[in-house]
Amino acid sequence: MPIQIITTVAEMQQRAQAARATGQRIVFVPTMGCLHQGHLSLLEAGRKQGDLLVLSIFVNPTQFGQGEDFEDYPRDLRCDSELAEVVGVDIVFAPTVAEMYPQGYATFVDVEGITKGLCGASRPGHFRGVTTVVGKLFNIIQPQLALFGNKDFQQLTVIRRMTIDLNIPVEIIGMPIFREPDGLAMSSRNVYLSAEQRQQALVLSQSIVEALRMVAAGQTDSSVIVAALENRISSKSAARIDYIKICHRLSLEEQVKVDEDSVLLLALFFGKTRLIDNSYLKRAE
Ligand code: AMP
């Protein structure tokens, strides 16, 4: 069957219901498009785990703040559909903003607590937009399984919380961060980087390597590790630090001491481009 592109909620919901009625298992990968190998790794894994593989492509305005890059965010549905077809996607769901948020739209999903720190602190309202759109997409696509990247660690934690709290019958899988050969985590926003910024952005993955080395050598004091990383970043790049934190992987609360549940989370600005990366410090991804 050739790949199908669906743009309306009604058609997508009918298609999902029909698939479920015949016992098909629906696997879902939500994205904002401009697909890269990181997205494709989620789709390839998803292809193996169900019958109907649905990719959504929707640049969701409610998760962008004032002055963020909603208008400029890269969009290329034709290229994305071709890539999706190669990895065996059955349906691309690509609605318009008006289809998702029609006149009179008034409902939002807000996960409390864990959305307030880290990216939530520098992007107020961001996770409210994410959980709202993902909640809507779950209702439209009705997947049994949905795959997300560990790259957006806080997002994944927040989505797990939402599905538990709202009793949404979907299994959430977190997938490893896919990196460029030199270590930079793949991101649709990497296209914004100048050649010089692209080079400096390596400080993200290099910081992770340094933190892992310190932990392997016995360092457990979070403030010592964070201070070393701050030093490295300010001496080796022009990046502006948004945050560098060591947090508990579930509560996302900052930890004084590194333990089995610790995750290092970084967000740095290179010019106007904000990039994030993360790694567990004492467990495999
Ligand atoms: P986005 O299009 O940026 O909203 O990302 C869509 C999904 O792809 C999210 O679940 C991301 O966490 C995931 N993703 C983005 N970049 C990567 C990457 N480098 N490796 C693995 N997953 C990723």
Residues whose N, C-alpha, C, O or C-beta is under 5 A from the ligand:
A	BS01	AMP	P30 T31 M32 G33 G38 H39 L147 F148 G149 N150 K151 D152 M175 P176 I177 F178 A185 M186 S187
